[in-house]
């Protein structure tokens, strides 16, 4: 029952229109409490550790420092994704 609550909270955080990195800590804490497999707890701890480092001491996240390069990366990833889809579609369509 407790892991289901943790996964539900995690789904709410991941599917929310706006989410800050520290929002993921609450469901991960519930999951860490409810999981019985030590390997899963260890992996969950490895996932939580970098999230704590995303928030700077002044309260701002690292995302504010990387917004301009992030725009360029988003555009490049979008273009690459569209190019990949077009190439895949071309390879699936029989040529006459």
FENFEN-V265353 format. One record per helix or strand. SS is the DSSP state (h for helix, s for strand). FROM is the first residue (numbers start at 1). LEN is the number of residues. If there is no record, write none. Layout:
BEGIN
ss=<SS SS>
from=<FROM FROM>
len=<LEN LEN>
END
This chain:
BEGIN
ss=<h h h s s h h>
from=<2 23 38 55 61 62 67>
len=<14 12 15 1 1 3 26>
END
